[in-house]
């Protein structure tokens, strides 16, 4: 799912407000800077996930091409999920 920039900003505002309300953070600078930091972290996570998805698709395509006719019986969705999980473990990405 692709989030729009405004949705990410609202999410970051909500995260900041919830953390502050629960006393889990004590801001040392203005709210805007903290929210922008949260936005940046969310964007980095989204980009990392998109890269993982792209790399998994590429590996799957290469695997299927190498298998030739034997690949006809492969459940593409299941295989993609397995490759993504393997890549995520290797890259230490929590899925």
PDB file with one MODEL, atoms N, CA, C and O in Angstrom:
MODEL        1
ATOM      1  N   UNK A   1       0.845  -1.172   0.000  1.00  0.00           N
ATOM      2  CA  UNK A   1       0.000   0.000   0.000  1.00  0.00           C
ATOM      3  C   UNK A   1       0.892   1.237   0.000  1.00  0.00           C
ATOM      4  O   UNK A   1       1.828   1.340   0.793  1.00  0.00           O
ATOM      5  N   UNK A   2       0.601   2.142  -0.867  1.00  0.00           N
ATOM      6  CA  UNK A   2       1.364   3.375  -0.989  1.00  0.00           C
ATOM      7  C   UNK A   2       0.618   4.492  -0.263  1.00  0.00           C
ATOM      8  O   UNK A   2      -0.545   4.774  -0.549  1.00  0.00           O
ATOM      9  N   UNK A   3       1.315   5.117   0.680  1.00  0.00           N
ATOM     10  CA  UNK A   3       0.733   6.232   1.422  1.00  0.00           C
ATOM     11  C   UNK A   3       1.119   7.545   0.774  1.00  0.00           C
ATOM     12  O   UNK A   3       2.237   7.709   0.286  1.00  0.00           O
ATOM     13  N   UNK A   4       0.184   8.476   0.776  1.00  0.00           N
ATOM     14  CA  UNK A   4       0.473   9.814   0.269  1.00  0.00           C
ATOM     15  C   UNK A   4       1.253  10.576   1.330  1.00  0.00           C
ATOM     16  O   UNK A   4       1.206  10.252   2.517  1.00  0.00           O
ATOM     17  N   UNK A   5       1.968  11.591   0.875  1.00  0.00           N
ATOM     18  CA  UNK A   5       2.809  12.374   1.779  1.00  0.00           C
ATOM     19  C   UNK A   5       1.992  12.958   2.942  1.00  0.00           C
ATOM     20  O   UNK A   5       2.459  12.980   4.081  1.00  0.00           O
ATOM     21  N   UNK A   6       0.802  13.418   2.656  1.00  0.00           N
ATOM     22  CA  UNK A   6      -0.048  13.998   3.702  1.00  0.00           C
ATOM     23  C   UNK A   6      -0.473  12.924   4.716  1.00  0.00           C
ATOM     24  O   UNK A   6      -0.563  13.204   5.911  1.00  0.00           O
ATOM     25  N   UNK A   7      -0.729  11.718   4.252  1.00  0.00           N
ATOM     26  CA  UNK A   7      -1.086  10.628   5.155  1.00  0.00           C
ATOM     27  C   UNK A   7       0.090  10.278   6.078  1.00  0.00           C
ATOM     28  O   UNK A   7      -0.097  10.007   7.264  1.00  0.00           O
ATOM     29  N   UNK A   8       1.272  10.290   5.526  1.00  0.00           N
ATOM     30  CA  UNK A   8       2.459   9.994   6.334  1.00  0.00           C
ATOM     31  C   UNK A   8       2.653  11.079   7.382  1.00  0.00           C
ATOM     32  O   UNK A   8       2.985  10.779   8.528  1.00  0.00           O
ATOM     33  N   UNK A   9       2.449  12.330   7.003  1.00  0.00           N
ATOM     34  CA  UNK A   9       2.595  13.431   7.958  1.00  0.00           C
ATOM     35  C   UNK A   9       1.561  13.308   9.076  1.00  0.00           C
ATOM     36  O   UNK A   9       1.891  13.524  10.242  1.00  0.00           O
ATOM     37  N   UNK A  10       0.321  12.966   8.741  1.00  0.00           N
ATOM     38  CA  UNK A  10      -0.713  12.788   9.773  1.00  0.00           C
ATOM     39  C   UNK A  10      -0.365  11.619  10.687  1.00  0.00           C
ATOM     40  O   UNK A  10      -0.578  11.688  11.897  1.00  0.00           O
ATOM     41  N   UNK A  11       0.165  10.557  10.115  1.00  0.00           N
ATOM     42  CA  UNK A  11       0.592   9.407  10.911  1.00  0.00           C
ATOM     43  C   UNK A  11       1.700   9.813  11.877  1.00  0.00           C
ATOM     44  O   UNK A  11       1.675   9.436  13.049  1.00  0.00           O
ATOM     45  N   UNK A  12       2.667  10.577  11.388  1.00  0.00           N
ATOM     46  CA  UNK A  12       3.773  11.042  12.229  1.00  0.00           C
ATOM     47  C   UNK A  12       3.255  11.939  13.353  1.00  0.00           C
ATOM     48  O   UNK A  12       3.717  11.834  14.489  1.00  0.00           O
ATOM     49  N   UNK A  13       2.308  12.811  13.048  1.00  0.00           N
ATOM     50  CA  UNK A  13       1.694  13.682  14.068  1.00  0.00           C
ATOM     51  C   UNK A  13       1.015  12.841  15.142  1.00  0.00           C
ATOM     52  O   UNK A  13       1.117  13.137  16.333  1.00  0.00           O
ATOM     53  N   UNK A  14       0.323  11.793  14.712  1.00  0.00           N
ATOM     54  CA  UNK A  14      -0.381  10.911  15.649  1.00  0.00           C
ATOM     55  C   UNK A  14       0.619  10.154  16.528  1.00  0.00           C
ATOM     56  O   UNK A  14       0.418  10.034  17.736  1.00  0.00           O
ATOM     57  N   UNK A  15       1.681   9.652  15.929  1.00  0.00           N
ATOM     58  CA  UNK A  15       2.712   8.940  16.691  1.00  0.00           C
ATOM     59  C   UNK A  15       3.300   9.880  17.736  1.00  0.00           C
ATOM     60  O   UNK A  15       3.436   9.511  18.902  1.00  0.00           O
ATOM     61  N   UNK A  16       3.645  11.087  17.321  1.00  0.00           N
ATOM     62  CA  UNK A  16       4.228  12.068  18.237  1.00  0.00           C
ATOM     63  C   UNK A  16       3.249  12.369  19.379  1.00  0.00           C
ATOM     64  O   UNK A  16       3.631  12.345  20.548  1.00  0.00           O
ATOM     65  N   UNK A  17       1.996  12.650  19.039  1.00  0.00           N
ATOM     66  CA  UNK A  17       0.990  12.998  20.053  1.00  0.00           C
ATOM     67  C   UNK A  17       0.791  11.848  21.040  1.00  0.00           C
ATOM     68  O   UNK A  17       0.693  12.080  22.245  1.00  0.00           O
ATOM     69  N   UNK A  18       0.730  10.622  20.547  1.00  0.00           N
ATOM     70  CA  UNK A  18       0.533   9.466  21.426  1.00  0.00           C
ATOM     71  C   UNK A  18       1.731   9.243  22.353  1.00  0.00           C
ATOM     72  O   UNK A  18       1.566   8.955  23.538  1.00  0.00           O
ATOM     73  N   UNK A  19       2.928   9.378  21.800  1.00  0.00           N
ATOM     74  CA  UNK A  19       4.128   9.208  22.626  1.00  0.00           C
ATOM     75  C   UNK A  19       4.212  10.292  23.706  1.00  0.00           C
ATOM     76  O   UNK A  19       4.556  10.012  24.854  1.00  0.00           O
ATOM     77  N   UNK A  20       3.899  11.514  23.328  1.00  0.00           N
ATOM     78  CA  UNK A  20       3.939  12.626  24.291  1.00  0.00           C
ATOM     79  C   UNK A  20       2.857  12.458  25.349  1.00  0.00           C
ATOM     80  O   UNK A  20       3.107  12.687  26.532  1.00  0.00           O
ATOM     81  N   UNK A  21       1.657  12.060  24.932  1.00  0.00           N
ATOM     82  CA  UNK A  21       0.548  11.884  25.871  1.00  0.00           C
ATOM     83  C   UNK A  21       0.827  10.777  26.881  1.00  0.00           C
ATOM     84  O   UNK A  21       0.408  10.867  28.035  1.00  0.00           O
ATOM     85  N   UNK A  22       1.526   9.747  26.456  1.00  0.00           N
ATOM     86  CA  UNK A  22       1.857   8.628  27.346  1.00  0.00           C
ATOM     87  C   UNK A  22       3.125   8.889  28.159  1.00  0.00           C
ATOM     88  O   UNK A  22       3.538   8.054  28.964  1.00  0.00           O
ATOM     89  N   UNK A  23       3.734  10.046  27.943  1.00  0.00           N
ATOM     90  CA  UNK A  23       4.941  10.393  28.674  1.00  0.00           C
ATOM     91  C   UNK A  23       6.161   9.589  28.254  1.00  0.00           C
ATOM     92  O   UNK A  23       7.129   9.475  29.006  1.00  0.00           O
ATOM     93  N   UNK A  24       6.113   9.035  27.056  1.00  0.00           N
ATOM     94  CA  UNK A  24       7.220   8.209  26.578  1.00  0.00           C
ATOM     95  C   UNK A  24       8.330   9.041  25.940  1.00  0.00           C
ATOM     96  O   UNK A  24       9.448   8.560  25.751  1.00  0.00           O
ATOM     97  N   UNK A  25       8.013  10.280  25.612  1.00  0.00           N
ATOM     98  CA  UNK A  25       9.031  11.188  25.088  1.00  0.00           C
ATOM     99  C   UNK A  25       8.918  12.526  25.798  1.00  0.00           C
ATOM    100  O   UNK A  25       7.834  12.956  26.191  1.00  0.00           O
ATOM    101  N   UNK A  26      10.051  13.162  25.948  1.00  0.00           N
ATOM    102  CA  UNK A  26      10.102  14.530  26.457  1.00  0.00           C
ATOM    103  C   UNK A  26      10.847  15.323  25.391  1.00  0.00           C
ATOM    104  O   UNK A  26      12.073  15.257  25.305  1.00  0.00           O
ATOM    105  N   UNK A  27      10.110  16.068  24.584  1.00  0.00           N
ATOM    106  CA  UNK A  27      10.731  16.772  23.461  1.00  0.00           C
ATOM    107  C   UNK A  27      11.808  17.755  23.918  1.00  0.00           C
ATOM    108  O   UNK A  27      11.611  18.519  24.862  1.00  0.00           O
ATOM    109  N   UNK A  28      12.949  17.720  23.230  1.00  0.00           N
ATOM    110  CA  UNK A  28      14.027  18.645  23.555  1.00  0.00           C
ATOM    111  C   UNK A  28      14.116  19.756  22.504  1.00  0.00           C
ATOM    112  O   UNK A  28      14.925  20.675  22.629  1.00  0.00           O
ATOM    113  N   UNK A  29      13.292  19.663  21.486  1.00  0.00           N
ATOM    114  CA  UNK A  29      13.226  20.713  20.471  1.00  0.00           C
ATOM    115  C   UNK A  29      11.784  20.888  20.048  1.00  0.00           C
ATOM    116  O   UNK A  29      10.892  20.226  20.578  1.00  0.00           O
ATOM    117  N   UNK A  30      11.554  21.768  19.107  1.00  0.00           N
ATOM    118  CA  UNK A  30      10.174  22.054  18.734  1.00  0.00           C
ATOM    119  C   UNK A  30       9.480  20.845  18.119  1.00  0.00           C
ATOM    120  O   UNK A  30      10.125  19.960  17.556  1.00  0.00           O
ATOM    121  N   UNK A  31       8.180  20.822  18.235  1.00  0.00           N
ATOM    122  CA  UNK A  31       7.361  19.710  17.758  1.00  0.00           C
ATOM    123  C   UNK A  31       7.587  19.424  16.272  1.00  0.00           C
ATOM    124  O   UNK A  31       7.691  18.265  15.870  1.00  0.00           O
ATOM    125  N   UNK A  32       7.662  20.465  15.472  1.00  0.00           N
ATOM    126  CA  UNK A  32       7.811  20.306  14.022  1.00  0.00           C
ATOM    127  C   UNK A  32       9.038  19.505  13.645  1.00  0.00           C
ATOM    128  O   UNK A  32       8.984  18.656  12.755  1.00  0.00           O
ATOM    129  N   UNK A  33      10.143  19.772  14.318  1.00  0.00           N
ATOM    130  CA  UNK A  33      11.381  19.051  14.016  1.00  0.00           C
ATOM    131  C   UNK A  33      11.249  17.576  14.391  1.00  0.00           C
ATOM    132  O   UNK A  33      11.728  16.703  13.667  1.00  0.00           O
ATOM    133  N   UNK A  34      10.607  17.305  15.510  1.00  0.00           N
ATOM    134  CA  UNK A  34      10.417  15.913  15.937  1.00  0.00           C
ATOM    135  C   UNK A  34       9.502  15.174  14.968  1.00  0.00           C
ATOM    136  O   UNK A  34       9.771  14.030  14.603  1.00  0.00           O
ATOM    137  N   UNK A  35       8.424  15.828  14.553  1.00  0.00           N
ATOM    138  CA  UNK A  35       7.492  15.204  13.610  1.00  0.00           C
ATOM    139  C   UNK A  35       8.196  14.948  12.279  1.00  0.00           C
ATOM    140  O   UNK A  35       7.997  13.900  11.665  1.00  0.00           O
ATOM    141  N   UNK A  36       9.010  15.889  11.835  1.00  0.00           N
ATOM    142  CA  UNK A  36       9.751  15.681  10.583  1.00  0.00           C
ATOM    143  C   UNK A  36      10.701  14.496  10.698  1.00  0.00           C
ATOM    144  O   UNK A  36      10.896  13.762   9.729  1.00  0.00           O
ATOM    145  N   UNK A  37      11.290  14.304  11.868  1.00  0.00           N
ATOM    146  CA  UNK A  37      12.142  13.135  12.082  1.00  0.00           C
ATOM    147  C   UNK A  37      11.356  11.841  11.988  1.00  0.00           C
ATOM    148  O   UNK A  37      11.837  10.848  11.443  1.00  0.00           O
ATOM    149  N   UNK A  38      10.139  11.858  12.524  1.00  0.00           N
ATOM    150  CA  UNK A  38       9.274  10.672  12.442  1.00  0.00           C
ATOM    151  C   UNK A  38       8.867  10.420  10.994  1.00  0.00           C
ATOM    152  O   UNK A  38       8.850   9.275  10.542  1.00  0.00           O
ATOM    153  N   UNK A  39       8.540  11.488  10.264  1.00  0.00           N
ATOM    154  CA  UNK A  39       8.185  11.366   8.846  1.00  0.00           C
ATOM    155  C   UNK A  39       9.353  10.734   8.084  1.00  0.00           C
ATOM    156  O   UNK A  39       9.155   9.830   7.273  1.00  0.00           O
ATOM    157  N   UNK A  40      10.552  11.210   8.349  1.00  0.00           N
ATOM    158  CA  UNK A  40      11.743  10.684   7.673  1.00  0.00           C
ATOM    159  C   UNK A  40      11.921   9.194   7.966  1.00  0.00           C
ATOM    160  O   UNK A  40      12.238   8.416   7.067  1.00  0.00           O
ATOM    161  N   UNK A  41      11.718   8.800   9.220  1.00  0.00           N
ATOM    162  CA  UNK A  41      11.854   7.386   9.595  1.00  0.00           C
ATOM    163  C   UNK A  41      10.807   6.526   8.889  1.00  0.00           C
ATOM    164  O   UNK A  41      11.112   5.424   8.435  1.00  0.00           O
ATOM    165  N   UNK A  42       9.583   7.025   8.797  1.00  0.00           N
ATOM    166  CA  UNK A  42       8.516   6.289   8.114  1.00  0.00           C
ATOM    167  C   UNK A  42       8.851   6.145   6.631  1.00  0.00           C
ATOM    168  O   UNK A  42       8.694   5.067   6.057  1.00  0.00           O
ATOM    169  N   UNK A  43       9.313   7.234   6.013  1.00  0.00           N
ATOM    170  CA  UNK A  43       9.661   7.196   4.594  1.00  0.00           C
ATOM    171  C   UNK A  43      10.806   6.211   4.330  1.00  0.00           C
ATOM    172  O   UNK A  43      10.781   5.480   3.340  1.00  0.00           O
ATOM    173  N   UNK A  44      11.794   6.193   5.203  1.00  0.00           N
ATOM    174  CA  UNK A  44      12.908   5.254   5.048  1.00  0.00           C
ATOM    175  C   UNK A  44      12.412   3.813   5.134  1.00  0.00           C
ATOM    176  O   UNK A  44      12.861   2.949   4.382  1.00  0.00           O
ATOM    177  N   UNK A  45      11.484   3.561   6.053  1.00  0.00           N
ATOM    178  CA  UNK A  45      10.935   2.213   6.200  1.00  0.00           C
ATOM    179  C   UNK A  45      10.142   1.819   4.958  1.00  0.00           C
ATOM    180  O   UNK A  45      10.245   0.687   4.487  1.00  0.00           O
ATOM    181  N   UNK A  46       9.356   2.745   4.429  1.00  0.00           N
ATOM    182  CA  UNK A  46       8.583   2.463   3.211  1.00  0.00           C
ATOM    183  C   UNK A  46       9.529   2.171   2.051  1.00  0.00           C
ATOM    184  O   UNK A  46       9.308   1.227   1.293  1.00  0.00           O
ATOM    185  N   UNK A  47      10.573   2.970   1.910  1.00  0.00           N
ATOM    186  CA  UNK A  47      11.542   2.756   0.826  1.00  0.00           C
ATOM    187  C   UNK A  47      12.265   1.423   0.972  1.00  0.00           C
ATOM    188  O   UNK A  47      12.498   0.730  -0.018  1.00  0.00           O
ATOM    189  N   UNK A  48      12.617   1.063   2.195  1.00  0.00           N
ATOM    190  CA  UNK A  48      13.289  -0.215   2.449  1.00  0.00           C
ATOM    191  C   UNK A  48      12.362  -1.373   2.061  1.00  0.00           C
ATOM    192  O   UNK A  48      12.810  -2.365   1.486  1.00  0.00           O
ATOM    193  N   UNK A  49      11.072  -1.239   2.378  1.00  0.00           N
ATOM    194  CA  UNK A  49      10.113  -2.286   2.040  1.00  0.00           C
ATOM    195  C   UNK A  49       9.922  -2.380   0.524  1.00  0.00           C
ATOM    196  O   UNK A  49       9.812  -3.480  -0.019  1.00  0.00           O
ATOM    197  N   UNK A  50       9.882  -1.240  -0.156  1.00  0.00           N
ATOM    198  CA  UNK A  50       9.744  -1.253  -1.611  1.00  0.00           C
ATOM    199  C   UNK A  50      10.965  -1.902  -2.263  1.00  0.00           C
ATOM    200  O   UNK A  50      10.825  -2.659  -3.222  1.00  0.00           O
ATOM    201  N   UNK A  51      12.155  -1.611  -1.750  1.00  0.00           N
ATOM    202  CA  UNK A  51      13.375  -2.239  -2.274  1.00  0.00           C
ATOM    203  C   UNK A  51      13.353  -3.746  -2.055  1.00  0.00           C
ATOM    204  O   UNK A  51      13.750  -4.513  -2.932  1.00  0.00           O
ATOM    205  N   UNK A  52      12.886  -4.164  -0.884  1.00  0.00           N
ATOM    206  CA  UNK A  52      12.778  -5.587  -0.577  1.00  0.00           C
ATOM    207  C   UNK A  52      11.822  -6.261  -1.561  1.00  0.00           C
ATOM    208  O   UNK A  52      12.126  -7.330  -2.092  1.00  0.00           O
ATOM    209  N   UNK A  53      10.686  -5.647  -1.799  1.00  0.00           N
ATOM    210  CA  UNK A  53       9.689  -6.194  -2.727  1.00  0.00           C
ATOM    211  C   UNK A  53      10.274  -6.307  -4.141  1.00  0.00           C
ATOM    212  O   UNK A  53      10.117  -7.336  -4.799  1.00  0.00           O
ATOM    213  N   UNK A  54      10.936  -5.263  -4.595  1.00  0.00           N
ATOM    214  CA  UNK A  54      11.533  -5.256  -5.934  1.00  0.00           C
ATOM    215  C   UNK A  54      12.603  -6.344  -6.075  1.00  0.00           C
ATOM    216  O   UNK A  54      12.644  -7.059  -7.076  1.00  0.00           O
ATOM    217  N   UNK A  55      13.462  -6.460  -5.068  1.00  0.00           N
ATOM    218  CA  UNK A  55      14.521  -7.468  -5.109  1.00  0.00           C
ATOM    219  C   UNK A  55      13.951  -8.887  -5.065  1.00  0.00           C
ATOM    220  O   UNK A  55      14.459  -9.782  -5.739  1.00  0.00           O
ATOM    221  N   UNK A  56      12.907  -9.089  -4.280  1.00  0.00           N
ATOM    222  CA  UNK A  56      12.272 -10.408  -4.197  1.00  0.00           C
ATOM    223  C   UNK A  56      11.631 -10.771  -5.535  1.00  0.00           C
ATOM    224  O   UNK A  56      11.730 -11.913  -5.982  1.00  0.00           O
ATOM    225  N   UNK A  57      10.976  -9.805  -6.174  1.00  0.00           N
ATOM    226  CA  UNK A  57      10.374 -10.052  -7.493  1.00  0.00           C
ATOM    227  C   UNK A  57      11.453 -10.429  -8.506  1.00  0.00           C
ATOM    228  O   UNK A  57      11.274 -11.349  -9.305  1.00  0.00           O
ATOM    229  N   UNK A  58      12.567  -9.714  -8.465  1.00  0.00           N
ATOM    230  CA  UNK A  58      13.662  -9.981  -9.395  1.00  0.00           C
ATOM    231  C   UNK A  58      14.224 -11.391  -9.174  1.00  0.00           C
ATOM    232  O   UNK A  58      14.461 -12.127 -10.132  1.00  0.00           O
ATOM    233  N   UNK A  59      14.433 -11.759  -7.903  1.00  0.00           N
ATOM    234  CA  UNK A  59      14.950 -13.096  -7.605  1.00  0.00           C
ATOM    235  C   UNK A  59      13.974 -14.180  -8.050  1.00  0.00           C
ATOM    236  O   UNK A  59      14.382 -15.219  -8.570  1.00  0.00           O
ATOM    237  N   UNK A  60      12.696 -13.932  -7.842  1.00  0.00           N
ATOM    238  CA  UNK A  60      11.690 -14.907  -8.244  1.00  0.00           C
ATOM    239  C   UNK A  60      11.691 -15.082  -9.764  1.00  0.00           C
ATOM    240  O   UNK A  60      11.646 -16.205 -10.267  1.00  0.00           O
ATOM    241  N   UNK A  61      11.743 -13.977 -10.475  1.00  0.00           N
ATOM    242  CA  UNK A  61      11.771 -14.056 -11.943  1.00  0.00           C
ATOM    243  C   UNK A  61      12.993 -14.821 -12.427  1.00  0.00           C
ATOM    244  O   UNK A  61      12.895 -15.625 -13.355  1.00  0.00           O
ATOM    245  N   UNK A  62      14.149 -14.577 -11.805  1.00  0.00           N
ATOM    246  CA  UNK A  62      15.368 -15.291 -12.186  1.00  0.00           C
ATOM    247  C   UNK A  62      15.253 -16.779 -11.886  1.00  0.00           C
ATOM    248  O   UNK A  62      15.679 -17.618 -12.679  1.00  0.00           O
ATOM    249  N   UNK A  63      14.677 -17.093 -10.742  1.00  0.00           N
ATOM    250  CA  UNK A  63      14.509 -18.499 -10.354  1.00  0.00           C
ATOM    251  C   UNK A  63      13.585 -19.223 -11.311  1.00  0.00           C
ATOM    252  O   UNK A  63      13.871 -20.343 -11.736  1.00  0.00           O
ATOM    253  N   UNK A  64      12.475 -18.583 -11.651  1.00  0.00           N
ATOM    254  CA  UNK A  64      11.509 -19.201 -12.563  1.00  0.00           C
ATOM    255  C   UNK A  64      12.125 -19.382 -13.949  1.00  0.00           C
ATOM    256  O   UNK A  64      11.919 -20.408 -14.597  1.00  0.00           O
ATOM    257  N   UNK A  65      12.879 -18.380 -14.397  1.00  0.00           N
ATOM    258  CA  UNK A  65      13.531 -18.484 -15.711  1.00  0.00           C
ATOM    259  C   UNK A  65      14.547 -19.623 -15.724  1.00  0.00           C
ATOM    260  O   UNK A  65      14.670 -20.340 -16.717  1.00  0.00           O
ATOM    261  N   UNK A  66      15.267 -19.785 -14.630  1.00  0.00           N
ATOM    262  CA  UNK A  66      16.272 -20.848 -14.555  1.00  0.00           C
ATOM    263  C   UNK A  66      15.630 -22.229 -14.498  1.00  0.00           C
ATOM    264  O   UNK A  66      16.217 -23.207 -14.961  1.00  0.00           O
ATOM    265  N   UNK A  67      14.438 -22.313 -13.936  1.00  0.00           N
ATOM    266  CA  UNK A  67      13.766 -23.605 -13.799  1.00  0.00           C
ATOM    267  C   UNK A  67      13.113 -24.056 -15.099  1.00  0.00           C
ATOM    268  O   UNK A  67      12.883 -25.249 -15.297  1.00  0.00           O
ATOM    269  N   UNK A  68      12.822 -23.137 -15.961  1.00  0.00           N
ATOM    270  CA  UNK A  68      12.209 -23.489 -17.248  1.00  0.00           C
ATOM    271  C   UNK A  68      10.821 -24.070 -17.075  1.00  0.00           C
ATOM    272  O   UNK A  68       9.994 -23.517 -16.350  1.00  0.00           O
ATOM    273  N   UNK A  69      10.567 -25.180 -17.737  1.00  0.00           N
ATOM    274  CA  UNK A  69       9.243 -25.806 -17.730  1.00  0.00           C
ATOM    275  C   UNK A  69       8.844 -26.317 -16.344  1.00  0.00           C
ATOM    276  O   UNK A  69       7.656 -26.433 -16.044  1.00  0.00           O
ATOM    277  N   UNK A  70       9.814 -26.615 -15.517  1.00  0.00           N
ATOM    278  CA  UNK A  70       9.514 -27.120 -14.171  1.00  0.00           C
ATOM    279  C   UNK A  70       8.844 -26.051 -13.301  1.00  0.00           C
ATOM    280  O   UNK A  70       8.249 -26.368 -12.271  1.00  0.00           O
ATOM    281  N   UNK A  71       8.943 -24.808 -13.711  1.00  0.00           N
ATOM    282  CA  UNK A  71       8.373 -23.708 -12.924  1.00  0.00           C
ATOM    283  C   UNK A  71       6.864 -23.590 -13.082  1.00  0.00           C
ATOM    284  O   UNK A  71       6.231 -22.804 -12.376  1.00  0.00           O
ATOM    285  N   UNK A  72       6.282 -24.350 -13.987  1.00  0.00           N
ATOM    286  CA  UNK A  72       4.849 -24.244 -14.260  1.00  0.00           C
ATOM    287  C   UNK A  72       3.989 -24.558 -13.041  1.00  0.00           C
ATOM    288  O   UNK A  72       2.899 -24.006 -12.893  1.00  0.00           O
ATOM    289  N   UNK A  73       4.463 -25.430 -12.177  1.00  0.00           N
ATOM    290  CA  UNK A  73       3.668 -25.844 -11.014  1.00  0.00           C
ATOM    291  C   UNK A  73       3.931 -25.014  -9.767  1.00  0.00           C
ATOM    292  O   UNK A  73       3.398 -25.330  -8.703  1.00  0.00           O
ATOM    293  N   UNK A  74       4.729 -23.971  -9.866  1.00  0.00           N
ATOM    294  CA  UNK A  74       5.084 -23.164  -8.694  1.00  0.00           C
ATOM    295  C   UNK A  74       3.977 -22.175  -8.363  1.00  0.00           C
ATOM    296  O   UNK A  74       3.423 -21.516  -9.243  1.00  0.00           O
ATOM    297  N   UNK A  75       3.670 -22.088  -7.084  1.00  0.00           N
ATOM    298  CA  UNK A  75       2.737 -21.068  -6.588  1.00  0.00           C
ATOM    299  C   UNK A  75       3.542 -19.779  -6.444  1.00  0.00           C
ATOM    300  O   UNK A  75       4.288 -19.609  -5.479  1.00  0.00           O
ATOM    301  N   UNK A  76       3.388 -18.888  -7.396  1.00  0.00           N
ATOM    302  CA  UNK A  76       4.192 -17.669  -7.454  1.00  0.00           C
ATOM    303  C   UNK A  76       4.042 -16.829  -6.184  1.00  0.00           C
ATOM    304  O   UNK A  76       5.033 -16.311  -5.669  1.00  0.00           O
ATOM    305  N   UNK A  77       2.848 -16.693  -5.685  1.00  0.00           N
ATOM    306  CA  UNK A  77       2.604 -15.873  -4.487  1.00  0.00           C
ATOM    307  C   UNK A  77       3.327 -16.453  -3.268  1.00  0.00           C
ATOM    308  O   UNK A  77       3.963 -15.725  -2.506  1.00  0.00           O
ATOM    309  N   UNK A  78       3.221 -17.762  -3.098  1.00  0.00           N
ATOM    310  CA  UNK A  78       3.878 -18.412  -1.960  1.00  0.00           C
ATOM    311  C   UNK A  78       5.395 -18.304  -2.070  1.00  0.00           C
ATOM    312  O   UNK A  78       6.080 -18.030  -1.085  1.00  0.00           O
ATOM    313  N   UNK A  79       5.908 -18.521  -3.272  1.00  0.00           N
ATOM    314  CA  UNK A  79       7.349 -18.441  -3.485  1.00  0.00           C
ATOM    315  C   UNK A  79       7.852 -17.013  -3.243  1.00  0.00           C
ATOM    316  O   UNK A  79       8.917 -16.828  -2.653  1.00  0.00           O
ATOM    317  N   UNK A  80       7.108 -16.019  -3.686  1.00  0.00           N
ATOM    318  CA  UNK A  80       7.490 -14.623  -3.465  1.00  0.00           C
ATOM    319  C   UNK A  80       7.545 -14.317  -1.978  1.00  0.00           C
ATOM    320  O   UNK A  80       8.474 -13.661  -1.506  1.00  0.00           O
ATOM    321  N   UNK A  81       6.557 -14.790  -1.245  1.00  0.00           N
ATOM    322  CA  UNK A  81       6.526 -14.579   0.205  1.00  0.00           C
ATOM    323  C   UNK A  81       7.742 -15.214   0.879  1.00  0.00           C
ATOM    324  O   UNK A  81       8.341 -14.621   1.776  1.00  0.00           O
ATOM    325  N   UNK A  82       8.097 -16.408   0.445  1.00  0.00           N
ATOM    326  CA  UNK A  82       9.258 -17.098   1.023  1.00  0.00           C
ATOM    327  C   UNK A  82      10.550 -16.337   0.728  1.00  0.00           C
ATOM    328  O   UNK A  82      11.405 -16.196   1.603  1.00  0.00           O
ATOM    329  N   UNK A  83      10.687 -15.852  -0.492  1.00  0.00           N
ATOM    330  CA  UNK A  83      11.885 -15.095  -0.859  1.00  0.00           C
ATOM    331  C   UNK A  83      11.954 -13.799  -0.060  1.00  0.00           C
ATOM    332  O   UNK A  83      13.020 -13.426   0.430  1.00  0.00           O
ATOM    333  N   UNK A  84      10.819 -13.110   0.072  1.00  0.00           N
ATOM    334  CA  UNK A  84      10.803 -11.867   0.845  1.00  0.00           C
ATOM    335  C   UNK A  84      11.191 -12.105   2.296  1.00  0.00           C
ATOM    336  O   UNK A  84      11.940 -11.321   2.880  1.00  0.00           O
ATOM    337  N   UNK A  85      10.686 -13.178   2.875  1.00  0.00           N
ATOM    338  CA  UNK A  85      11.030 -13.502   4.266  1.00  0.00           C
ATOM    339  C   UNK A  85      12.526 -13.779   4.401  1.00  0.00           C
ATOM    340  O   UNK A  85      13.158 -13.343   5.363  1.00  0.00           O
ATOM    341  N   UNK A  86      13.083 -14.497   3.447  1.00  0.00           N
ATOM    342  CA  UNK A  86      14.521 -14.805   3.479  1.00  0.00           C
ATOM    343  C   UNK A  86      15.343 -13.528   3.352  1.00  0.00           C
ATOM    344  O   UNK A  86      16.287 -13.318   4.114  1.00  0.00           O
ATOM    345  N   UNK A  87      14.995 -12.687   2.407  1.00  0.00           N
ATOM    346  CA  UNK A  87      15.713 -11.422   2.232  1.00  0.00           C
ATOM    347  C   UNK A  87      15.582 -10.535   3.456  1.00  0.00           C
ATOM    348  O   UNK A  87      16.545  -9.888   3.869  1.00  0.00           O
ATOM    349  N   UNK A  88      14.391 -10.505   4.036  1.00  0.00           N
ATOM    350  CA  UNK A  88      14.172  -9.682   5.241  1.00  0.00           C
ATOM    351  C   UNK A  88      15.048 -10.151   6.398  1.00  0.00           C
ATOM    352  O   UNK A  88      15.628  -9.339   7.118  1.00  0.00           O
ATOM    353  N   UNK A  89      15.139 -11.475   6.571  1.00  0.00           N
ATOM    354  CA  UNK A  89      16.025 -12.011   7.624  1.00  0.00           C
ATOM    355  C   UNK A  89      17.470 -11.631   7.355  1.00  0.00           C
ATOM    356  O   UNK A  89      18.178 -11.189   8.260  1.00  0.00           O
ATOM    357  N   UNK A  90      17.910 -11.800   6.114  1.00  0.00           N
ATOM    358  CA  UNK A  90      19.295 -11.475   5.765  1.00  0.00           C
ATOM    359  C   UNK A  90      19.611  -9.999   5.988  1.00  0.00           C
ATOM    360  O   UNK A  90      20.719  -9.644   6.390  1.00  0.00           O
ATOM    361  N   UNK A  91      18.627  -9.147   5.721  1.00  0.00           N
ATOM    362  CA  UNK A  91      18.822  -7.693   5.846  1.00  0.00           C
ATOM    363  C   UNK A  91      18.427  -7.168   7.225  1.00  0.00           C
ATOM    364  O   UNK A  91      18.514  -5.973   7.509  1.00  0.00           O
ATOM    365  N   UNK A  92      17.991  -8.104   8.072  1.00  0.00           N
ATOM    366  CA  UNK A  92      17.549  -7.750   9.439  1.00  0.00           C
ATOM    367  C   UNK A  92      16.429  -6.718   9.422  1.00  0.00           C
ATOM    368  O   UNK A  92      16.456  -5.724  10.148  1.00  0.00           O
ATOM    369  N   UNK A  93      15.434  -6.990   8.563  1.00  0.00           N
ATOM    370  CA  UNK A  93      14.240  -6.156   8.444  1.00  0.00           C
ATOM    371  C   UNK A  93      13.092  -6.905   9.102  1.00  0.00           C
ATOM    372  O   UNK A  93      12.851  -8.072   8.794  1.00  0.00           O
ATOM    373  N   UNK A  94      12.398  -6.253   9.986  1.00  0.00           N
ATOM    374  CA  UNK A  94      11.243  -6.855  10.656  1.00  0.00           C
ATOM    375  C   UNK A  94      10.052  -6.757   9.725  1.00  0.00           C
ATOM    376  O   UNK A  94       9.709  -5.675   9.249  1.00  0.00           O
ATOM    377  N   UNK A  95       9.422  -7.897   9.469  1.00  0.00           N
ATOM    378  CA  UNK A  95       8.258  -7.927   8.581  1.00  0.00           C
ATOM    379  C   UNK A  95       6.996  -8.065   9.372  1.00  0.00           C
ATOM    380  O   UNK A  95       5.909  -8.108   8.797  1.00  0.00           O
TER     381      UNK A  95
ENDMDL
END
